[in-house]
Amino acid sequence: MQTTGKKNQKLSLTGSVSLGTGVMIGAGIFVLIGQVAELVGDLFPVAFLAGAVVVAFSSYSYVKFSNAFPSSGGVARFLTKAYGPGTATGTFSLLMYVSMVVAESLVAGTFGAYVLRLFPEQYAGYASILGVLLIAFAFIVNISGNRFIEQTATITAIIKVAGIALLAIAGLAVSGFPEIGATYVPQNSAAMPPGFAFVAALALAILSYKGFTTITNQGGDIENPHKNVGRSIIISIAVCTVIYTVLALSVAGGLSIPEIIAAKDYALAEAARPVFGEWGIIMVIFLAIIATMSGVIASVFSASRLLGMLSSMKQVPRLKAGGLNNPALIFTVALAMLLTLLFNLTRIASIGAIFYLIMDIAIHWGLFRYLRKEVSFNPLIPLVALVLDVLILAAFIYTRYLNDPFVLIVAAIGLVLILAAERLFMFSHTDSEGRMHMGMDDDEMGEKM
């Protein structure tokens, strides 16, 4: 994001954590609780906690990368360090970018689903339109500069964390801790081997934490990046783990699993009814509006930064927008709007989870295989993270094959198109001697050495 003067001030540690939690909380709490419950029944609070354990292993690679190579390139910079400029780096970077835009669409669609709970049933089909309007608002906020984004993220993070904590504590106080014993088997999981659906559900649980990866794109915008990027990642995951687990227990205590599944796109609002009555539903709706707004703003910021850096690195074609400033931001917003209009929340989440896990596997393998001499790390941890990702991805793909194979078709088409386009682009940047003229030096990347 090109800014000048006061708008170009560095993000503080607090601002960075706010942006990270803003993306994570916006999607994870308000829509994925119902989708995880649809797979694992009354074990869904355990699934969110288990997802945090998997993410803890996964985040190790990102922290090590960020401490060694903090830059505005984030994941793209990490992949370039591991694989060098070329088709692999471009493809995996674009998978990360698309998964981030999918996250924007997921949160925007969640915004629409909750807002429409304030209106009669006949308006239910307008959720995607409201999501598009929210993305347009996020575009306006993002052209206002880093400082305004940080202030917005900090204020909304405080509001939603306080509100969600109140809801979770009050819910547990009224209903007590739920009994968790795998006594309810959802229809979607009945045909699967025991434990299989739980492993698959971790893909969605992990998706609710993936906002931590957006922090890696702040290396050129944050104070003391060699320390604060890694700290932001750890703090954001810790905060969200506590919030997700407590709230999931509260929802499980207040609603039956069939009720949660029936209201999966707005389960949190329904969970407030036994505790606060109708006013509780209204309170959660407004809390969801604040949370999803901040989530989309933060996600648009991070995704557009990544795409802009990929263009500068010549990993994708040079972006142009008819002379308009920040074409990466414009392209990101347009793509997010299109996805919001085309897919429902369940399919958006599934596509995002598949793309993210593929990219995550590439990050762990790149660190483990190629960077042992450049980065100090325990090789066992990224290897464990890689194995967990592979198992979860395989299980999740199988569940989609059984319940919604269209998701796999869309994901496969997207993956093939990204790979083919990236390969063709790389050919155009290879000279007669086989050398690729791309990449940026550390100063251009905003890397702080």
Secondary structure, DSSP 8 states (H G I E B T S, - for coil): ----GGGG--B-HHHHHHHHHHHHHHHIIIIIHHHHHHHHGGGHHHHHHHHHHHHHHHHHHHHHHHHHS-STTHHHHHHHHHH-SSHHHHHHHHHHHHHHHHHHHHHHHHHHHHHGGGS-GGGGGGHHHHHHHHHHHHHHHHTT-HHHHHHHHHHHHHHHHHHHHHHHHHHHHHH-S---SS----GGGTTS-TTHHHHHHHHHHHHTTGGGGGGGGGTTTBSSHHHHHHHHHHHHHHHHHHHHHHHHHHHHHHS-HHHHHHTGGGHHHHHHHHHHTHHHHHHHHHHHHHHHHHHHHHHHHHHHHHHHHHHHTTSS-----TT-S-HHHHHHHHHHHHHHHH--HHHHHHHHHHHHHHHHHHHHHHHHHH-TTTS---THHHHHHHHHHHHHHHHHHHHHHHH-HHHHHHHHHHHHHHHHHHHHHHHHTB-TTS-B-----HHHHT---
